[in-house]
Amino acid sequence: MRLLVREAGHLLLLTAFILAGVVAAVVLDIREITDSSLYFGVIATLLAIGLYGSTSGISRVARKDLRTILLVVTVGVVLKAALVGGVLSLAFGDPVFFLLAVAVAQIDPLSVTAFMQNSRMSERAKTVLASWSSFDDPVTVILTVTLATTLGPTLGSDRAQIADTFGGTDGFVGFLTNFGYNAGLVAAAGFVWLAAKKRTATAVAAVGAVAAAAVSYFLMLGLAVAGLFMRPATPKWAAVVERAVQIAFYGAAVALGLLLARGIDLGAGIALGAAAFAAQIVVGFALTARLPRTDRVHLAVSQQNGITSIVLALALEPSIPGTVAIIGPAIITINTLHAVCNRLLDAPPTQLLGALRRLFPPSGPHPASRPAPSEPVTSDPQAVTRTGDRADIPGQLVNLRPIPKPSVVRDDGQPPRNGPQATPAEQPGPSADQPAGYGHGKPAHTPGSRRHGTSRDSHPVIKNPVFNDP
């Protein structure tokens, strides 16, 4: 239940910030914010915070499953984008869905961190999912930049504008050039870190300098790789980075709402979100064969979107109008499916059965609403009936066998007497199917009984045809 509350709270908070952006755009008449030079600086800063926060939180224990992690963040991202883009491009007749599929192919590390706190996954699966969600962000950015420069002219966009947005990348040669710049940033960050990591103040300053260089030249891959080793040795650093990522995430949500005020393509957005979640199920279960089956199922329904998808949508909107109108609803759809599916997966079977009974009640009346029969259902008039044998089925009738009365014969041949004049020997004894001392057949203690230290041999003989042979 706590997992469901956490997921629902995260989703509602995201939706609230998006709606706040929409309301602000309508009330303040904010329209052409994408034409401002400040817009691209803010987008690059938000993306840099998200990428550094994702890779700086990767555990070193992940080296044990390095092969699986590399497989899912490379082949997995490409396969998901190909599946979603191929299906939706055929369905809507628009190749732009290949680009949109890449933008929503990533798994948000911030959402994953909150989700894993109450998940039933093993520690090994949690490590794999945390590394997967952290590494696929830079891979998603690289694929988005490559496809944007490749498909941009086909979609009617200006190649030069797209290249300027993503750091001057234009074509395959520009991609290689940008990759070399990122490698140079990683090398420089390594040398700086060797000299600055011993002191906390210099280590924090080194991280800030590398992040500023990455934002200025859009070298997001280099910053993501630098986050693997540039980690100041202070206990508060992880909390500071997490808080910065949260602020950037909700700031990006507000910016998304500012652009969604122009219009929303709800049908295409829901289709994109559902297709991305289905693709994660296929790819996540297929590429994790070395893990236990339960963990593979959890990884298959782990698709979530966050700051990277939002920022990529914001970055693509000036060059490819209408991107935000589709990716915005897709993000809400994906996160909703994640919350529902993981709740059903982690819920105990008894809770699932109870929920199904509430959703699909039986056609007949409930047993408690059925009237109890007025007369006992038995053909024997001497049968004893009692009701309420079970608390969950009131009114149930249980037939009990009548207690037989054995015949007692006196020594003088006279019939036995009843009432207070009857001697202890004439009291009815136990029947064949009842133990001695049951009910009224228990003999009374007399002055000549064993209680007073004498033998029971002084009692008269009871001639009972049930116990004595004829």
Number of C-alpha atoms within 10 A of each C-alpha: 10 10 19 18 12 16 22 16 12 17 17 14 14 21 18 16 20 25 19 18 24 22 17 17 21 14 9 8 11 16 13 10 15 15 10 9 9 10 14 19 14 17 20 25 19 23 29 26 25 30 27 27 25 29 27 19 20 21 13 10 12 20 13 12 16 12 10 18 24 15 14 25 22 15 13 24 25 18 18 27 28 19 20 28 24 17 16 22 15 11 11 11 11 13 16 20 25 22 24 28 27 28 26 31 30 32 28 25 31 23 21 21 16 14 19 18 13 14 15 16 19 14 11 16 22 22 21 26 25 25 27 29 27 28 25 26 30 25 19 26 22 18 16 21 24 21 17 28 24 17 16 21 13 13 14 10 17 14 20 15 15 24 21 12 18 25 20 17 24 23 17 12 10 16 19 13 15 21 17 14 18 23 17 14 22 21 14 14 23 15 10 18 23 11 12 19 20 12 12 15 11 16 22 19 15 20 22 12 13 22 25 17 15 23 22 12 15 26 27 29 25 27 29 28 21 25 23 17 15 24 18 22 14 11 8 9 14 16 10 12 18 18 13 15 24 19 14 22 24 20 18 27 26 24 25 25 25 24 26 24 20 15 12 18 17 15 11 18 24 20 17 27 30 18 22 27 25 20 24 27 20 16 20 22 19 13 17 21 11 9 18 12 12 14 20 21 18 24 23 21 23 27 28 29 27 25 28 29 28 25 27 24 25 24 22 22 16 20 22 18 11 18 26 29 23 24 30 27 21 29 24 21 21 24 23 18 19 18 23 14 13 20 19 13 16 17 14 10 11 9 11 15 11 12 12 11 11 10 9 9 12 9 6 6 9 10 13 11 8 11 9 14 10 6 8 17 12 14 7 11 8 11 15 15 15 12 15 12 12 10 9 10 14 16 18 16 20 16 14 12 11 11 14 12 11 18 16 20 18 16 12 6 7 9 12 17 14 11 7 7 9 11 14 17 18 22 21 21 25 23 17 11 8 13 12 13 12 12 13 11 19 15 18 12 11 12 9 14 16 12 11 10 9 11 11 12 10 9 12 13 12 19 18 17 12 14 13 8 7 7
